[in-house]
Amino acid sequence: MQSKKKHIIIYSHGFGVRKDDNGLLSDIADAFPEIESVLFDYNDVDEINGTLTVYPFSTQVKRLQEVLAETRSKNPEAVIDLIGHSQGTLIAALARLKGIRKIIFLAPPFKMDIERSLERYRTRPGNVIDLEGTSRLPGTGGFIRIVPKEYWTERIAVKPFEEYNKLAEHNEIIAITAKQDNRLLPVDLKNLNPKIKIISVDGDHDFSGDAREFLIKEIRKIIN
């Protein structure tokens, strides 16, 4: 009797947070103890000074590629899935991932609306917004996010529809959108590759509260 292959899920977190994505990705990982979870940081976290330095898209893409290569090298026969949240879905698309069985995108951004993103920080004390220099944005857990201009430059240049559509040509993608998303505005998806399956569920951008349990049930259906 052939033994069951090892199952691994790699997680790709969103903008300016740690690898657990404020608890979203770690909650999902904890819900699947039978599956090996690979969570990692795209950003440089300085615990002593309470800062989190956000790297440009290109650096994050390289990091994801390295994590996937290392995971595959250690587990050549394993089944590997990927779950990305918010900006983490764009990093996954830009990484041109190969050898992934299923890719699940949670609240993927279809439009790079930087002004809307920055609006959340403008009224918070201690913020410094400088798209041509270094921005300092208040974050969760008491961390200050340090954001270099290279990040904004690369972010502006990304075309989400184009990247998602390219990825879908060689990968199975299931995108779970949040009906009450409090960060992303509704977008017409007519130009999205029809190979991408869209599931719309109740919840905010982080699938908080009761929505998280329902989200995990949907993910279980997909990966099983």
Secondary structure, 3 states (H helix, E strand, C coil): CCCCCCEEEEEECCCCCCCCCCCHHHHHHHCCCCCEEECCCCCEEECCCCEEECCCHHHHHHHHHHHHHHHHHHCCCCEEEEEEECHHHHHHHHCCCCCCCEEEEECCCCCCCHHHHHHHHHCCCCCECCCCCEEEEECHHHCEEEEEHHHHHHHHHCCHHHHHHHHHCCCEEEEEEECCCCCCCCCCCCCCCCCCEEEEECCCCCCCCHHHHHHHHHHHHHHC
